[in-house]
Amino acid sequence: MLDKSLTPEQQEYQQLARDFTAKHIIPVASEYDRTGDFPEFILKEVKEAGINCMAVPKEYGGPGLSSLIQSIVVEEWGYGCAGFATTLAGNGLSTYPVLIAGTDEQKKSFYPYIVNGGMGAFALTEPGAGSDAGGVATVAKREGDEYVINGTKCFCTTGSYASVFIIFASTDPSLGTKGISAFIVEREREGLTIGAVEHKLGIRSSNTVEVLLKNVRVPAAHLLGQEGDGMKIAMKTLDMARPIVGAIGVGLARRAMDECIKYVKERLDINGKPLAAHQNVQFRIADMAIQVEAARQLLRRCMSLKEAGLPYSKESAMAKTFATDTAMKVSAEAVDLMGEFGYSLDSVVEKLMRDAKVMQIYEGTNQIQRMVIAGQLLR
Ligand SMILES: Cc1cc2nc3c(=O)[nH]c(=O)nc-3n(C[C@H](O)[C@H](O)[C@H](O)COP(=O)(O)OP(=O)(O)OC[C@H]3O[C@@H](n4cnc5c(N)ncnc54)[C@H](O)[C@@H]3O)c2cc1C
């Protein structure tokens, strides 16, 4: 059922994304999960459907969709497969720093790489800089009209396939977080290579790699904003990205609930009654539905604050945390309610449970989100 509380345009995108997911993601998701292959074909399809890099304004070749529509579309991708959704949303993530801090010239040169069917990657994390993003040890040294970048990034989504990267590096290590800067770095720059590929518990079709930077030279014009703006750009980027992860979580949780409902209506108990006839089972399904709907509404509130140009950093952290905790809880509950079948590789819900875990970790762990929320409440 489409959500009738949405505007006609929003419902149109909900339908479009639902059809897209039913056609291009659901039929192949478990095979890509099994092999761990990267679904390169999805880029062409998402571009043709007009839902690639949704935040990029029309003047730069993107669809320029509202935040709420973006979350509606991503919920549908999440319903189909969190791995595919991570790939598609990760592409969008790489467009945000340029949206936040790029000049018109940078936007005109950067966006064509991505909106025309290529991919972008966001490289902040390093072996010694995860939650503590300020620990970035990659260095960018100014030499004339260029910066020379040296360091190692890790857990970079879509790194193997990206034609352009946003790389965070310190232009002045003595300044700590205030010395971090952000750069646009094209894949073909000499000295940029891809290192180890991660083999993961879930979202196995998404590509996660190390990015090695050895004397990579970029023009000074590739610096986003000013030297030292990197941390601010990264934090604003994550504010934009976290509700999108939340939307994947809502879609995943809804799928787990739907799979579970189908099962408990068909599976008979020892007396030949469907499991769904038991009040305990009914209550557990009801609790799933409450959590899915609450997560979705938290997400929509965050998106409406963002659209209105109001502060939304706290709500972004709340939406990400609640929606991804819900994804984890509801998928684990679905495995539980579906018993041995739920635990079998033949069921969908075991994949959902594996996929859900990473959402509590990436784009800032849910503990870090709670620090952001508490920090705003207690200041
Ligand atoms: C599949 C995947 C894809 C990713 N894609 C990208 C990407 O595209 N680009 C990118 O830059 N990064 C990416 N990441 C990195 C991701 O953002 C980090 O994994 C995340 O920020 C957590 O960092 P960490 O793994 O180093 O954990 P750590 O920082 O080592 O944290 C370990 C544990 O300690 C807790 N902890 C840490 N500090 C505190 C504290 N101060 N108080 C309380 N608890 C604390 C954490 O909550 C966590 O439970 C990806 C990660 C994964 C797993």
The ligand as a Tripos MOL2 file, in Angstrom:
@<TRIPOS>MOLECULE
LIG
   53    58     1     0     0
SMALL
NO_CHARGES

@<TRIPOS>ATOM
      1 C1         30.7990   -1.8910    5.9300 C.3       1 LIG1
      2 C2         31.3890   -0.5730    6.3470 C.ar      1 LIG1
      3 C3         31.4200    0.4700    5.4170 C.ar      1 LIG1
      4 C4         32.0040    1.6910    5.7610 C.ar      1 LIG1
      5 N1         32.0750    2.6970    4.8170 N.ar      1 LIG1
      6 C5         32.7690    3.8240    5.1190 C.ar      1 LIG1
      7 C6         32.9850    4.8330    4.1080 C.ar      1 LIG1
      8 O1         32.5010    4.7330    2.9640 O.2       1 LIG1
      9 N2         33.7560    5.9000    4.4180 N.ar      1 LIG1
     10 C7         34.3110    6.0750    5.6580 C.ar      1 LIG1
     11 O2         35.0010    7.0740    5.8610 O.2       1 LIG1
     12 N3         34.1140    5.1550    6.6370 N.ar      1 LIG1
     13 C8         33.3660    4.0370    6.4030 C.ar      1 LIG1
     14 N4         33.1840    3.0750    7.3840 N.ar      1 LIG1
     15 C9         33.7870    3.2670    8.6940 C.3       1 LIG1
     16 C10        32.7750    3.5360    9.8110 C.3       1 LIG1
     17 O3         32.2610    4.8410    9.7200 O.3       1 LIG1
     18 C11        33.4870    3.2310   11.1430 C.3       1 LIG1
     19 O4         33.5690    1.8280   11.2200 O.3       1 LIG1
     20 C12        32.7490    3.7910   12.3370 C.3       1 LIG1
     21 O5         32.8440    5.1900   12.3730 O.3       1 LIG1
     22 C13        33.2760    3.2150   13.6560 C.3       1 LIG1
     23 O6         34.6460    3.3040   13.7350 O.3       1 LIG1
     24 P1         35.5090    2.0170   14.1560 P.3       1 LIG1
     25 O7         35.0310    0.8850   13.3240 O.co2     1 LIG1
     26 O8         36.9370    2.3730   14.0730 O.co2     1 LIG1
     27 O9         35.1000    1.7040   15.6350 O.3       1 LIG1
     28 P2         35.7990    2.2410   16.9770 P.3       1 LIG1
     29 O10        35.8810    3.7090   16.9220 O.co2     1 LIG1
     30 O11        37.0500    1.4930   17.2090 O.co2     1 LIG1
     31 O12        34.7150    1.8410   18.0550 O.3       1 LIG1
     32 C14        34.6360    0.5140   18.6140 C.3       1 LIG1
     33 C15        33.5440    0.5030   19.6730 C.3       1 LIG1
     34 O13        33.8560    1.4540   20.7040 O.3       1 LIG1
     35 C16        32.7930    2.3820   20.8600 C.3       1 LIG1
     36 N5         33.3510    3.7100   21.1340 N.ar      1 LIG1
     37 C17        34.3560    4.3290   20.4700 C.ar      1 LIG1
     38 N6         34.5870    5.5420   21.0240 N.ar      1 LIG1
     39 C18        33.6950    5.6760   22.0340 C.ar      1 LIG1
     40 C19        33.4290    6.7010   22.9710 C.ar      1 LIG1
     41 N7         34.1140    7.8520   22.9700 N.pl3     1 LIG1
     42 N8         32.4420    6.5070   23.8710 N.ar      1 LIG1
     43 C20        31.7210    5.3760   23.8760 C.ar      1 LIG1
     44 N9         31.9280    4.3480   23.0150 N.ar      1 LIG1
     45 C21        32.9110    4.5090   22.1090 C.ar      1 LIG1
     46 C22        32.0650    2.3760   19.5210 C.3       1 LIG1
     47 O14        30.7310    2.8070   19.6680 O.3       1 LIG1
     48 C23        32.1790    0.9180   19.1250 C.3       1 LIG1
     49 O15        31.1770    0.1700   19.7690 O.3       1 LIG1
     50 C24        32.5520    1.8730    7.0730 C.ar      1 LIG1
     51 C25        32.4800    0.8280    7.9960 C.ar      1 LIG1
     52 C26        31.9090   -0.3640    7.6630 C.ar      1 LIG1
     53 C27        31.8810   -1.4810    8.6970 C.3       1 LIG1
@<TRIPOS>BOND
     1     1     2 1
     2     2     3 ar
     3     2    52 ar
     4     3     4 ar
     5     4     5 ar
     6     4    50 ar
     7     5     6 ar
     8     6     7 ar
     9     6    13 1
    10     7     8 2
    11     7     9 ar
    12     9    10 ar
    13    10    11 2
    14    10    12 ar
    15    12    13 ar
    16    13    14 ar
    17    14    15 1
    18    14    50 ar
    19    15    16 1
    20    16    17 1
    21    16    18 1
    22    18    19 1
    23    18    20 1
    24    20    21 1
    25    20    22 1
    26    22    23 1
    27    23    24 1
    28    24    25 2
    29    24    26 1
    30    24    27 1
    31    27    28 1
    32    28    29 2
    33    28    30 1
    34    28    31 1
    35    31    32 1
    36    32    33 1
    37    33    34 1
    38    33    48 1
    39    34    35 1
    40    35    36 1
    41    35    46 1
    42    36    37 ar
    43    36    45 ar
    44    37    38 ar
    45    38    39 ar
    46    39    40 ar
    47    39    45 ar
    48    40    41 1
    49    40    42 ar
    50    42    43 ar
    51    43    44 ar
    52    44    45 ar
    53    46    47 1
    54    46    48 1
    55    48    49 1
    56    50    51 ar
    57    51    52 ar
    58    52    53 1
@<TRIPOS>SUBSTRUCTURE
     1 LIG1         1 GROUP 0 **** ****
